[in-house]
C-alpha cells in the first residue's frame, strides 16, 4: 500500500523555524488528504492541520498562527512550515495520508526538539 515518509525534523532554538516534508511512495489518482499530527511522549496524538488534493486546508485549534500546511503541485507531498518555535512544540511529528481506495497510512515520524 502507499507509504508516507516524513523528513525535516531536528534541533532548533526557541524562535527558530523548521519545514517538515511528507512524501508518498507513489502517485495517487483518487481524492486524498494529507495531515500533520504531533505527539509528545505519553500524550495523545494532536492534529495540526490537513490539506486536500485540491489544496483545501483545515487547522486544529490554535495551530494556524505559527504553522502553515502546503503541498506540492500535482503530487502527494505535503509540507509543514513552523515558525517562532517554542519548547512546548517539542514532539514527534507524523504525517497521515487518507486516500480513496487505499488504507490509511501513517509515517514513522520526525522528531522536532526546540531547545536552547
C-alpha positions in Angstrom: 0.0 0.0 0.0 1.0 3.6 -0.3 3.5 4.7 2.4 4.5 8.2 3.6 7.8 9.3 4.8 8.4 12.4 6.9 11.6 14.5 6.9 13.0 17.8 8.1 12.9 17.5 11.9 15.8 18.3 14.1 17.0 20.5 16.9 16.1 24.2 16.7 16.5 27.1 19.1 13.4 28.8 20.5 12.1 31.3 18.0 13.5 29.4 15.1 11.8 27.8 12.1 11.6 24.4 10.5 10.0 23.0 7.4 8.8 19.4 7.5 8.1 17.3 4.4 5.9 14.3 3.9 6.2 12.3 0.7 4.0 9.5 -0.5 5.7 6.5 -2.1 3.6 6.7 -5.3 1.3 9.0 -7.1 -2.4 8.7 -6.3 -5.3 9.0 -8.7 -8.1 9.2 -6.2 -9.1 12.0 -3.9 -6.8 12.2 -0.9 -6.0 14.3 2.2 -2.6 14.6 3.9 -2.4 15.7 7.5 0.2 16.6 10.1 -0.1 15.4 13.7 2.2 15.7 16.7 2.7 13.6 19.8 4.6 14.3 23.0 5.9 11.3 24.9 3.0 9.9 26.9 0.5 12.2 25.3 -2.3 11.9 22.8 -1.7 12.5 19.1 -2.8 16.0 18.2 -3.9 17.1 14.8 -2.1 20.2 13.5 -3.6 20.6 10.0 -4.7 18.8 6.9 -4.7 19.6 3.2 -6.7 18.1 0.4 -5.5 17.1 -3.0 -7.0 20.3 -4.3 -5.4 22.5 -1.6 -8.2 23.0 0.8 -6.8 23.4 4.3 -8.0 22.9 7.8 -6.2 23.6 11.0 -6.5 22.4 14.6 -7.3 24.8 17.3 -4.7 27.5 17.8 -2.4 26.0 15.1 -2.8 28.5 12.4 -0.8 31.3 14.0 2.6 29.6 13.6 2.1 26.6 11.4 1.3 26.6 7.7 0.5 23.5 5.7 1.0 23.3 2.0 1.6 20.8 -0.8 3.4 20.3 -4.0 1.5 20.8 -7.2 0.1 17.6 -8.6 2.0 15.4 -6.2 1.1 13.8 -2.9 3.8 15.7 -1.0 2.9 17.9 1.9 4.9 20.4 3.9 4.5 22.0 7.3 6.2 25.3 7.8 6.7 26.0 11.5 7.8 29.4 12.8 8.6 31.0 16.1 9.0 27.6 17.6 8.7 27.1 21.4 9.9 24.4 23.7 6.4 23.2 24.0 6.4 22.4 20.3 8.9 19.6 21.0 7.3 16.4 19.8 7.3 13.7 17.3 5.6 14.9 14.1 3.7 12.5 12.0 2.2 12.6 8.5 -1.0 10.8 7.7 -2.4 10.0 4.2 -6.1 9.3 3.7 -6.8 8.3 0.2 -9.8 6.7 -1.6 -9.2 3.1 -2.3 -6.2 2.9 0.0 -5.7 2.1 3.7 -4.8 5.0 5.9 -1.1 5.4 6.0 1.0 6.9 8.8 4.7 7.7 8.6 7.3 6.8 11.2 7.5 10.4 12.4 10.2 13.0 12.5 11.4 14.4 15.8 11.3 18.1 16.5 13.2 19.4 19.5 13.1 23.1 20.5 15.8 23.9 23.0 18.5 26.4 23.6 
